Amino acid sequence: MTTQLVRPLPTAPRRFALVPTAALLLGALYCLLPVAWVLVASTKSGSELFSTFTFLPGTGFADNVSELSAYRDGVYWKWMVNSAFYAGAGALLSTAVSAISGYALAVYRFRGKESIFNILLAGVLMPPVILAVPQYLLLAKADLTDSYLSVLLPVILSPYGVYLARIYAAAAVPGDVIEAGRMDGGSEWRIFRTIALPMMLPGLVTVFLFQFVAIWNNFLLPYIMLGDDEKFPVTLGLYTLLQQGSTTPALYTLVITGALLAIVPLIALFLVIQRFWSLDLLSGAVKS
């Protein structure tokens, strides 16, 4: 009896997708080139900024940070704290509202459910600039303009966040698990809090990150609502510095350095919470 060796079938060589790879590299270059310019320009003094090669580093980064911190008794860091408050509190509240609303739209059946969801889709497609003036008029009637609430309240309800939460809840929360919780005597709030919410965590982290970045980078709403520069977020504060730079060119270095420092919290936030995206969809059911 003879045995024959079975040779493995030859595997097709992996093709190098030239066109998609080139497109991705060009897209990455397009996005990272301005960041690289800001990084290099923040190291230059006012004189070096306009007299040296664009991507040649300077030696004035420490001086720029010191001057920025000393400008108007450190008002820049006040702007950073304001941005952290607006973005942190707004993203947390928006994520909570999105989680409850998305879960209700995904799990419960009630009259007008599809109409509400279609209205949310219309809100996703609507540019924020359309709502800015009506929001200002409403808050002016309530005497809330030029306050922290005037920036915080309009961002709590995010149609895109509710949409994401609804889609994720429908995919990640099985109906059998909810029915089992009801048969065990759990209330609807307890089922949502102990079963559905942990299972929705990766999607809610995404909602939180999107909202945090959107609120941190928001310019139009604070520009319309606020008049006291002590309440400005960093985006609006840097804009005022840039406007003053037309008469005092030395402030350009402060604007560039401030823009670089304003990116750091966003990068740190992404690095901290990205590990939550690797959670399994059913990890919440196992833990609960």
CORRAZI-V192752 format. One record per residue. N is the residue number from 0. RES is the residue in one letter. PHI is phi as a letter, one per 20 degrees, with the letter a starting at -180 (* if undefined). OMEGA is omega in whole degrees, -180 to 180 (999 if undefined). D_CENTER is the distance of its C-alpha to the mean C-alpha in whole Angstrom. Layout:
n=N res=RES phi=PHI omega=OMEGA d_center=D_CENTER
n=N res=RES phi=PHI omega=OMEGA d_center=D_CENTER
This chain:
n=0 res=M phi=* omega=-178 d_center=69
n=1 res=T phi=d omega=177 d_center=66
n=2 res=T phi=d omega=179 d_center=63
n=3 res=Q phi=d omega=176 d_center=60
n=4 res=L phi=f omega=179 d_center=57
n=5 res=V phi=e omega=180 d_center=54
n=6 res=R phi=e omega=178 d_center=52
n=7 res=P phi=f omega=178 d_center=49
n=8 res=L phi=f omega=179 d_center=48
n=9 res=P phi=f omega=179 d_center=46
n=10 res=T phi=e omega=180 d_center=43
n=11 res=A phi=f omega=179 d_center=41
n=12 res=P phi=f omega=179 d_center=40
n=13 res=R phi=f omega=-178 d_center=36
n=14 res=R phi=e omega=177 d_center=36
n=15 res=F phi=e omega=-178 d_center=33
n=16 res=A phi=f omega=-173 d_center=31
n=17 res=L phi=f omega=-175 d_center=32
n=18 res=V phi=f omega=177 d_center=30
n=19 res=P phi=f omega=180 d_center=27
n=20 res=T phi=f omega=178 d_center=27
n=21 res=A phi=f omega=179 d_center=27
n=22 res=A phi=f omega=178 d_center=25
n=23 res=L phi=f omega=179 d_center=22
n=24 res=L phi=f omega=178 d_center=24
n=25 res=L phi=f omega=177 d_center=24
n=26 res=G phi=f omega=178 d_center=20
n=27 res=A phi=f omega=178 d_center=19
n=28 res=L phi=f omega=179 d_center=22
n=29 res=Y phi=f omega=-179 d_center=20
n=30 res=C phi=f omega=-173 d_center=17
n=31 res=L phi=e omega=-178 d_center=18
n=32 res=L phi=f omega=176 d_center=21
n=33 res=P phi=f omega=178 d_center=19
n=34 res=V phi=f omega=178 d_center=18
n=35 res=A phi=f omega=179 d_center=21
n=36 res=W phi=f omega=179 d_center=23
n=37 res=V phi=f omega=180 d_center=21
n=38 res=L phi=f omega=-180 d_center=21
n=39 res=V phi=f omega=-177 d_center=25
n=40 res=A phi=f omega=180 d_center=25
n=41 res=S phi=f omega=179 d_center=24
n=42 res=T phi=e omega=-175 d_center=27
n=43 res=K phi=d omega=173 d_center=30
n=44 res=S phi=e omega=-179 d_center=32
n=45 res=G phi=f omega=179 d_center=32
n=46 res=S phi=f omega=-180 d_center=35
n=47 res=E phi=f omega=-176 d_center=34
n=48 res=L phi=f omega=-176 d_center=31
n=49 res=F phi=d omega=-175 d_center=33
n=50 res=S phi=c omega=-178 d_center=36
n=51 res=T phi=d omega=178 d_center=35
n=52 res=F phi=f omega=-171 d_center=34
n=53 res=T phi=g omega=-175 d_center=30
n=54 res=F phi=d omega=174 d_center=29
n=55 res=L phi=e omega=-177 d_center=32
n=56 res=P phi=f omega=176 d_center=30
n=57 res=G phi=d omega=-177 d_center=32
n=58 res=T phi=c omega=-173 d_center=32
n=59 res=G phi=d omega=-177 d_center=31
n=60 res=F phi=f omega=-179 d_center=28
n=61 res=A phi=f omega=178 d_center=29
n=62 res=D phi=f omega=179 d_center=31
n=63 res=N phi=f omega=179 d_center=28
n=64 res=V phi=f omega=179 d_center=26
n=65 res=S phi=f omega=179 d_center=29
n=66 res=E phi=f omega=178 d_center=29
n=67 res=L phi=f omega=179 d_center=25
n=68 res=S phi=f omega=-179 d_center=26
n=69 res=A phi=e omega=-177 d_center=29
n=70 res=Y phi=f omega=180 d_center=28
n=71 res=R phi=l omega=176 d_center=29
n=72 res=D phi=l omega=175 d_center=29
n=73 res=G phi=m omega=-179 d_center=26
n=74 res=V phi=f omega=179 d_center=24
n=75 res=Y phi=f omega=-179 d_center=21
n=76 res=W phi=f omega=172 d_center=20
n=77 res=K phi=f omega=176 d_center=21
n=78 res=W phi=f omega=179 d_center=18
n=79 res=M phi=f omega=178 d_center=16
n=80 res=V phi=f omega=177 d_center=17
n=81 res=N phi=f omega=179 d_center=16
n=82 res=S phi=f omega=178 d_center=12
n=83 res=A phi=f omega=178 d_center=12
n=84 res=F phi=f omega=-180 d_center=14
n=85 res=Y phi=g omega=-176 d_center=12
n=86 res=A phi=f omega=-178 d_center=8
n=87 res=G phi=f omega=-179 d_center=10
n=88 res=A phi=f omega=-180 d_center=13
n=89 res=G phi=f omega=-180 d_center=11
n=90 res=A phi=f omega=178 d_center=8
n=91 res=L phi=f omega=180 d_center=11
n=92 res=L phi=f omega=179 d_center=13
n=93 res=S phi=f omega=178 d_center=11
n=94 res=T phi=f omega=178 d_center=11
n=95 res=A phi=f omega=179 d_center=15
n=96 res=V phi=f omega=180 d_center=16
n=97 res=S phi=f omega=-179 d_center=14
n=98 res=A phi=f omega=-179 d_center=16
n=99 res=I phi=f omega=-178 d_center=19
n=100 res=S phi=f omega=-180 d_center=19
n=101 res=G phi=f omega=178 d_center=19
n=102 res=Y phi=f omega=180 d_center=21
n=103 res=A phi=f omega=-180 d_center=24
n=104 res=L phi=f omega=-178 d_center=23
n=105 res=A phi=e omega=-170 d_center=24
n=106 res=V phi=d omega=-172 d_center=27
n=107 res=Y phi=e omega=175 d_center=29
n=108 res=R phi=d omega=-180 d_center=31
n=109 res=F phi=b omega=-177 d_center=32
n=110 res=R phi=f omega=179 d_center=33
n=111 res=G phi=n omega=-178 d_center=30
n=112 res=K phi=f omega=-179 d_center=28
n=113 res=E phi=f omega=178 d_center=27
n=114 res=S phi=f omega=178 d_center=28
n=115 res=I phi=f omega=-180 d_center=25
n=116 res=F phi=f omega=178 d_center=23
n=117 res=N phi=f omega=176 d_center=24
n=118 res=I phi=f omega=176 d_center=23
n=119 res=L phi=f omega=177 d_center=19
n=120 res=L phi=f omega=177 d_center=19
n=121 res=A phi=f omega=177 d_center=21
n=122 res=G phi=f omega=177 d_center=18
n=123 res=V phi=f omega=-177 d_center=15
n=124 res=L phi=e omega=-176 d_center=18
n=125 res=M phi=e omega=178 d_center=18
n=126 res=P phi=f omega=-179 d_center=17
n=127 res=P phi=f omega=-177 d_center=15
n=128 res=V phi=f omega=180 d_center=18
n=129 res=I phi=f omega=-176 d_center=21
n=130 res=L phi=e omega=-172 d_center=20
n=131 res=A phi=f omega=-178 d_center=19
n=132 res=V phi=f omega=175 d_center=23
n=133 res=P phi=g omega=178 d_center=24
n=134 res=Q phi=f omega=178 d_center=21
n=135 res=Y phi=f omega=-179 d_center=23
n=136 res=L phi=f omega=179 d_center=26
n=137 res=L phi=f omega=-179 d_center=26
n=138 res=L phi=f omega=176 d_center=24
n=139 res=A phi=f omega=176 d_center=27
n=140 res=K phi=f omega=179 d_center=30
n=141 res=A phi=e omega=179 d_center=28
n=142 res=D phi=l omega=-179 d_center=29
n=143 res=L phi=d omega=179 d_center=25
n=144 res=T phi=f omega=-177 d_center=24
n=145 res=D phi=l omega=176 d_center=24
n=146 res=S phi=c omega=178 d_center=22
n=147 res=Y phi=f omega=-180 d_center=19
n=148 res=L phi=f omega=-179 d_center=19
n=149 res=S phi=f omega=176 d_center=19
n=150 res=V phi=e omega=-174 d_center=16
n=151 res=L phi=e omega=-174 d_center=15
n=152 res=L phi=f omega=-177 d_center=17
n=153 res=P phi=f omega=-175 d_center=16
n=154 res=V phi=e omega=-177 d_center=12
n=155 res=I phi=f omega=180 d_center=13
n=156 res=L phi=e omega=179 d_center=14
n=157 res=S phi=d omega=178 d_center=12
n=158 res=P phi=g omega=179 d_center=14
n=159 res=Y phi=f omega=177 d_center=12
n=160 res=G phi=f omega=177 d_center=11
n=161 res=V phi=f omega=179 d_center=15
n=162 res=Y phi=f omega=179 d_center=16
n=163 res=L phi=f omega=-180 d_center=14
n=164 res=A phi=f omega=179 d_center=15
n=165 res=R phi=f omega=179 d_center=18
n=166 res=I phi=f omega=-178 d_center=19
n=167 res=Y phi=f omega=179 d_center=18
n=168 res=A phi=f omega=179 d_center=20
n=169 res=A phi=f omega=-178 d_center=23
n=170 res=A phi=e omega=-171 d_center=23
n=171 res=A phi=d omega=-176 d_center=22
n=172 res=V phi=d omega=179 d_center=24
n=173 res=P phi=f omega=178 d_center=28
n=174 res=G phi=f omega=180 d_center=30
n=175 res=D phi=f omega=180 d_center=33
n=176 res=V phi=f omega=179 d_center=31
n=177 res=I phi=f omega=179 d_center=31
n=178 res=E phi=f omega=177 d_center=34
n=179 res=A phi=f omega=177 d_center=35
n=180 res=G phi=f omega=178 d_center=33
n=181 res=R phi=f omega=179 d_center=35
n=182 res=M phi=f omega=177 d_center=39
n=183 res=D phi=e omega=176 d_center=38
n=184 res=G phi=n omega=180 d_center=38
n=185 res=G phi=f omega=176 d_center=34
n=186 res=S phi=f omega=-179 d_center=33
n=187 res=E phi=f omega=180 d_center=30
n=188 res=W phi=f omega=180 d_center=28
n=189 res=R phi=f omega=178 d_center=29
n=190 res=I phi=f omega=179 d_center=28
n=191 res=F phi=f omega=-174 d_center=25
n=192 res=R phi=f omega=-173 d_center=24
n=193 res=T phi=e omega=-177 d_center=26
n=194 res=I phi=d omega=-173 d_center=26
n=195 res=A phi=f omega=-175 d_center=23
n=196 res=L phi=f omega=176 d_center=20
n=197 res=P phi=f omega=179 d_center=21
n=198 res=M phi=f omega=179 d_center=21
n=199 res=M phi=e omega=-172 d_center=18
n=200 res=L phi=g omega=179 d_center=16
n=201 res=P phi=g omega=178 d_center=15
n=202 res=G phi=f omega=180 d_center=13
n=203 res=L phi=f omega=174 d_center=12
n=204 res=V phi=f omega=177 d_center=10
n=205 res=T phi=f omega=178 d_center=8
n=206 res=V phi=f omega=180 d_center=8
n=207 res=F phi=f omega=-178 d_center=7
n=208 res=L phi=f omega=179 d_center=4
n=209 res=F phi=f omega=-179 d_center=3
n=210 res=Q phi=f omega=179 d_center=4
n=211 res=F phi=f omega=-180 d_center=4
n=212 res=V phi=f omega=-179 d_center=2
n=213 res=A phi=f omega=-180 d_center=5
n=214 res=I phi=f omega=179 d_center=7
n=215 res=W phi=f omega=-178 d_center=7
n=216 res=N phi=e omega=-177 d_center=8
n=217 res=N phi=f omega=180 d_center=10
n=218 res=F phi=c omega=-172 d_center=14
n=219 res=L phi=f omega=-177 d_center=16
n=220 res=L phi=f omega=176 d_center=16
n=221 res=P phi=f omega=-180 d_center=17
n=222 res=Y phi=f omega=-179 d_center=19
n=223 res=I phi=e omega=-170 d_center=21
n=224 res=M phi=e omega=-168 d_center=21
n=225 res=L phi=d omega=174 d_center=22
n=226 res=G phi=c omega=179 d_center=25
n=227 res=D phi=e omega=-176 d_center=25
n=228 res=D phi=f omega=174 d_center=24
n=229 res=E phi=f omega=179 d_center=23
n=230 res=K phi=d omega=-178 d_center=21
n=231 res=F phi=f omega=165 d_center=19
n=232 res=P phi=f omega=-174 d_center=15
n=233 res=V phi=f omega=179 d_center=15
n=234 res=T phi=f omega=-180 d_center=14
n=235 res=L phi=f omega=178 d_center=17
n=236 res=G phi=f omega=178 d_center=19
n=237 res=L phi=f omega=176 d_center=19
n=238 res=Y phi=f omega=178 d_center=20
n=239 res=T phi=f omega=175 d_center=23
n=240 res=L phi=f omega=-180 d_center=24
n=241 res=L phi=f omega=177 d_center=24
n=242 res=Q phi=f omega=177 d_center=26
n=243 res=Q phi=f omega=179 d_center=29
n=244 res=G phi=f omega=177 d_center=29
n=245 res=S phi=f omega=177 d_center=31
n=246 res=T phi=d omega=179 d_center=34
n=247 res=T phi=c omega=-176 d_center=33
n=248 res=P phi=g omega=-179 d_center=32
n=249 res=A phi=f omega=-180 d_center=31
n=250 res=L phi=f omega=179 d_center=28
n=251 res=Y phi=g omega=179 d_center=27
n=252 res=T phi=f omega=177 d_center=26
n=253 res=L phi=f omega=179 d_center=25
n=254 res=V phi=f omega=-179 d_center=22
n=255 res=I phi=f omega=179 d_center=21
n=256 res=T phi=f omega=177 d_center=21
n=257 res=G phi=f omega=178 d_center=19
n=258 res=A phi=f omega=178 d_center=17
n=259 res=L phi=f omega=-180 d_center=17
n=260 res=L phi=f omega=-180 d_center=17
n=261 res=A phi=f omega=178 d_center=13
n=262 res=I phi=f omega=-173 d_center=12
n=263 res=V phi=g omega=179 d_center=13
n=264 res=P phi=f omega=180 d_center=11
n=265 res=L phi=f omega=178 d_center=8
n=266 res=I phi=f omega=180 d_center=11
n=267 res=A phi=f omega=179 d_center=12
n=268 res=L phi=f omega=180 d_center=9
n=269 res=F phi=f omega=-179 d_center=9
n=270 res=L phi=f omega=-177 d_center=13
n=271 res=V phi=f omega=-171 d_center=13
n=272 res=I phi=e omega=-178 d_center=12
n=273 res=Q phi=f omega=-179 d_center=12
n=274 res=R phi=f omega=-180 d_center=16
n=275 res=F phi=f omega=-180 d_center=15
n=276 res=W phi=f omega=-179 d_center=15
n=277 res=S phi=e omega=180 d_center=18
n=278 res=L phi=f omega=178 d_center=20
n=279 res=D phi=f omega=-177 d_center=22
n=280 res=L phi=f omega=-177 d_center=22
n=281 res=L phi=e omega=-179 d_center=25
n=282 res=S phi=f omega=180 d_center=25
n=283 res=G phi=f omega=180 d_center=24
n=284 res=A phi=f omega=-180 d_center=28
n=285 res=V phi=f omega=-178 d_center=29
n=286 res=K phi=f omega=-176 d_center=28
n=287 res=S phi=e omega=999 d_center=29
